[in-house]
Every structure is written in structure tokens, then in C-alpha cells.
Amino acid sequence: MADIFYDIYYKRLMELNENHSLRRINTMHGVLSKIIDASDIRDLWKSLPTFSRHDNNKAVAIDGGVRELELRDGSAIIIARAIAVNNIGEQPIKDVIVDWIPVFTPVIKWVLLSYIESEVALRTIERGKYDFLLLDGSLYAKITALIHELILTKGFLDLYYIPEVIRALESLYNVLERARELGVNVIFVAKDSKLKIFKDYILFKALKELILSDVPFVNVSKELLDILNRGIDWYSIVWIRNYRNKLISLAKNYNGTHRDLIRIGIRMALSQSISDIMLLEELVRMRGIRAGITRKLLIGAMDAYLNHKSLTQIDNLLKFIKDRIEDSAGLRTVDDYDNLNIDEELNKVRKVLINFPRIIMLYIKFNESDTPISVEIPYYDWPMFNQGVPWKLFYDKIDISNHLGLLMSMYKDPIHYNKLLWLAHEYANFGEDQFLEYAMTAVSKLRIQTKRRFGMAFNINLNPQPEDFQE
């Protein structure tokens, strides 16, 4: 059947092509090299060394998928599943969560997904057969997002699910701790990372050096240097309104020799369309590196919000979290949705926060046609919240050649960037037919009524009546 909307779509596409803002963003991307001129930034990328291939290492990869079946009363059935696939011929380990929630909020989907992936990973490494555990995504993004859910009220309904957030947080920690005990190397791999951790370091470092090069002709205040240093050390100060406004003011009022570059640099720092990958690709182009690897960045609790609110002090952070647990307990009691032991929940969080390891982060580019891939490895020598070590620190001494050799041996092309993770994703991701099968089973067994639009989408009756069932 012809698409009756195509002509309008094409017209709108042409209008978008003429959009000034879109053209301006694309132009901004092309001038990054003009502000990157600091010597310690120029050696950020190294040509890819020759690693020994590790085809004989026993590895397992975990990935998951999640969907929801919303019901007419505002509740929902969440279906989350995860699978572990390996390179030693063992049967995959898999599991599924089917959970009814009294009110639907998107956060519960990724929280339950995180939990089921961690639980499958834990069951897998307990078998004691693997040298490497591969997990999809960013470890830093996952741990930070879970902590944020415990302190930031993004939505009132999210308060219902604080215990589930704590369970996911504890399960993630248990995977890393058990892997350390068993000698399993854990690697988090993200193909399309949206993080801006390297970006912040690079841009604020360049801005600081440009401004200092104008001294003594331009008066540089201690407050300004403090903001730039925080931009270098934290992630990400543009989330803090006060710092963001001061950066905008600097861009408007700076009159030093490098005025234009300062303004461009600040726009780059504030732009949410520019990520680590985009900026690192520009550095690769500048260096002429076809395949390469960045220096290793050791990161801790560098989150700007936590630092700005003095919540990198664990006792302060726990006070915020306790309030959220108490709020959740109240809501769940009203709906008869479970009882909480507040002290028990708080102790779980305390244990994780005190012991959660720091993270070694780097990017690797396997061939000229591919984009950089984010790699994160837990570093157990220093806890994440240990303030005796800078929150960001280039730490080249640690040897991860075995980790990188394994990743290289599993790389095929930009699509199959890791054979095991790609296979796990193919198995775990919900296709429409598969989800429909899950949904129909839930409707039949639980005798529930879904939202009308769900039945319309699949052209089926998902609003069963009692007489439709045989006892």
C-alpha cells in the first residue's frame, strides 16, 4: 500500500534541510580543531598497538530487552529478559522478569532491565568457567543513573520504585564483587555512547590554557579559574545552572586575544549534540590515526550534581536517600504494594556506596571506517567515592592488554563490533511478534484488560471478558 504521507514527509525533510540551527550545528562540528591546541590533549590518542589475540579465552556476554504492557487502570505488566551467550559451547543462561506495577513510569523499565542483566551475569560467572564477562553499555552511566534515581525526584511516580532501584544497584555491585573474587575480568562495551566525559576534560582544559595564555593582558579571576577547573574535573558542570550562566556570561564578555575561540569553545561545551565520540573523531582526524586507542582515564564520583551539593560525602548522600526510601514506603503502604524495612534498605545502599570500585575508561577505534567504541573496566584498588584521589585522572600504568586483545579478537566490522555482544543483543531484543506472544500469554493467563490503543496496534481483542475463558 502506497504511503499517503510520503509527499508531505519529503516536503518537511527539505524544510529541515534548510533549518538554520541544524546547519549551524553541523558547521560547529567542523571547527573543533581550532580550539584544541593543548599539548597533553594532542597525545590523547595513540596508534593502535599490536595485541596478542586471545581466541582461547573463555568469555560470556550479557544483554537484555524490556517491554511493557500498559493496562486500563494505569498499572502495567513489565517484561524484562536477559541472556548470557558464550564462546565455549555452553547452553545460554537466560531469565525473564514478569512484574505487575501499580503505576507505570518509564524508569521502572530500565531499572528492572538492569537488575535482570546483573542477575543473569551473576548466575553465569558463578559457574566458574569464564575468564571474561562482557556487558553492554556504560558502567559509569548505569551506576550514576541509579544513584540519581535515589536522590532526584524526576517524577512523583518514580518514588514507588525506590526499592527496585536499590535492588538493581546492589545486584550490579554483587556482579563486580563476585567477578573480582573469581578472577573474572569485567568489560563494559558501548558502541554508541552519548557520554561527554572526555569532551568535558578536553574542552575545559583547552579553554583554561587559552585564557591563561592571555595573561597578564586579561585579568583572570579566581572564580573563573575555579569554574574551568571544575569543568576539567567533574561531569558535567553545564547541568548546574549557576555554572552554565557564568559560562554564557564569559562567552559574551571575554575580550582577550582568543575571544572568538573562547566563545566557540564554550558553545561546544554547552552543546548537548556533541559527545565524546564526535570530539574524539575530530582528534583522530587531526592526528591522522586510522586505528587507535585513547589514554586510560580513571574516574570516580565526578558527577557535577553530587559534587555541587556535597553529596560525594557518603553520609550526606545517605540522608537524601533515606528521605526517598521513607517517601516510597508511604506510597507503597497506601497501595498495599509491599512493606519496606527502611534501615535494611539504607544499609544495602551504604555497603554499595562505600565499596563500589572506580572505573577505567577509554575509547578504541579498531579500523578507519568505524567510530570509537567506549570501554569501561572496574578498578578495585580505589573506591568510587574515595576523595583521596582526583575524580578524573589519566592513569596509564594499568595493563589492560588482555582485555583489549580479547575485544580485538571479537571485532568483525562496525555492525558486529563484538561478536558475542552482538549475538546476545539479537537474542535478547524483543521483536514485535515475540512481544505479542508474551502479551497474549499475559492477557490470557491473568485475564487483564489492556489499553485500547494496544489492541488497535495489533488489530486484536486484548480486553477479555470472563465468559471468554474456560475454567
Helices and strands as residue ranges (DSSP letters): H 6-17, H 20-29, G 32-34, H 39-42, E 45-47, E 59-70, E 76-86, E 93-101, H 107-125, E 132-136, H 139-151, G 156-161, H 162-182, E 185-190, H 197-212, H 222-233, G 237-239, H 241-253, H 259-270, H 276-287, E 292-294, E 297-299, H 304-308, H 314-334, H 342-355, E 357-365, E 373-383, E 392-394, H 401-409, H 419-428, H 432-446, H 452-458, G 466-468
